[in-house]
Amino acid sequence: MMPLRCALAGALFFGFLGSGKAQVPAPAAPQAGCDQLESLGGEVKKRFEIAQATVSKRKPVSEQCRALTQFSDVESKFVKFISQQGVWCGVPSQQIETLKANHAHTLTYQKQACAAAAQAARRPEGPSLSRALNDPIPDVNTTSTGGGTLDSLAGNPLR
């Protein structure tokens, strides 16, 4: 999961969101719907931090899958909103394309984490088949009977 952690730390942007507020030039007259940009951006940042903490703390892959899925869902809404309203809200088109590319990376990492979680869920408990086939069958020759120097079950070994 090392590539996943690096990708979350590095590739998942947020120069755009900075300290939780969208850093876009304020239009002369606020457009209808642009006020959602800040709230969606804050939610994306919060989910990103949760997902990043889950991966960096090496939580179980099922938790990583859940956190990345929640982050991906919120990021998807944010990217959709930016794609539709971004130009009207003063977001540069290059930034919109960067957000779309980063969302594609997020989906890739989410699929990796969820595939690993599904594989871990299918893994059976107990010994593996190779271990069961390679271990010796217990019989008189392969089991220890005790009888060591300090075996006190048969009496005092020092007599």
N, C-alpha and C positions, 0 to 999 in steps of 0.2 A: 504493500500500500504506500510505499515511499513516493512513487510518482504522483499519486493522488494528493498526498499532503503538500508536495511542492507545488502542484498545480493550484491547489486552493490558496496557498500562501501567495503565489506569484501571479498566476494567469487570470485570476478572477477579479481583476481590475480594481475599482473603487477609487481611482483618482477623481472620478466623476462625482462621487458622493462625499468625499472628504470627511468632515466631522458630522455627518448625518444629514446635512442640508445640501440640496442640489446647488451646484456652483454654476449657475447659468446666468447670463446677463438678464437683468430684470427688464421686461418689455415696458414700453411707455404706458400702455393700457393692458392690465392683466387679462389674458385670454381665459375664456370659460374652460374649466377642466385642468388648467395648469397647476392649480393648488393640490391636485392629487399627486403630482410629481414628487413633492417632498415627502408625503406620507408613504407612498409606495417605495421610494428610495430608502426611507428609514426602516421599513419592514424588510427590504432586501438586505440591508446592512446587518440587521439583527439576526436574520436567518443565516447569513454568511458567517458571522462570528460564531454562531452555535455549531454550524457544520465544521468550521475550521477547528474549533476546540474539540469536537468529537473525534476528528481524525488525528489531531496532534496528541491527544491523550490516549490514542490507540484503544478506543472503546471497541466492543464487539462489532463485527461487520453488520449485524442486523441494525444496530443503533446508527452506524454510519450511513447505511442505506436510507433509513428513515429521515435522518437529518438532511442528507443530500436531496432526497425527494421533496421535502418541505421547502428547502432552499430553491430547488429547480422550479417548483410550482410558482413561488412568489416572483422569482426572476423572470419566468415566462410572462407573467402578467405585466411586469415592469417593462420588458422588452416590447410587448405588444402595445402598451400605452405609449412608449417612446416612439415606436414606429408610426403610430397614428397621429400623435399630438406633439411629438418632439420638435418638429420644425416650427410649429406655431408657438411653442414655449421657449424658443431660443436655443435649442440643443443643436450643435453642429452635426451635419450629416455624417462626418467622419466618426464622431463619437457614437452615433447610432449604429454604424456598421461594426465598430469595435465591440459594442455591447452584444450585438447579434452573434458575432464570432465567439465571444466569451461564453455566451449561453450554450452554443454548440459544444464547447469544451465541457461545460458543466454537465450536459446530458451524457457525454461520453463517460465521465467519471462516475456519474450516478449509475449508469448501466453496469460499469465494472464492479462497483460496490454491491449493488443488488444481486449481480450474478454470483459474487463471492458469498453473499449471505445465503442465497438459495443453495449453493453447493455445500455450505457448512450445515445447513438444515437437513440435507439429504445424507450427510455422513453418519453412519451408524455408531452407536455407543458400544464400547467394549473392544475386544481385540479385532484387528483387521484379519482379512482372509489369509494374507501372506504370513502373518504371525501364527495363526492357527495351523497352517500347513507346515511351517518350518520348525515349530517347537517339538522337542522329543516327546514321545508318548510315555507317560509315567508307567514304569514297571520296576521290578526288583533291582535292575542294574542302573537305572537312572535316578532313583530316589535315595536320599541320605537317610541312614538309620540312626544317626546320632553316634553314640559310642565314642565320643571324643575323650580326651584326657580328663576333662573335668565334668564328665557326664555323671551326675549324682543320682540318676534314676535307678541304676543297678547297684547302688551301694556306695561306699566310700572308695574313691579311686586311689587314695594314698595308702591303703593297706597292702 
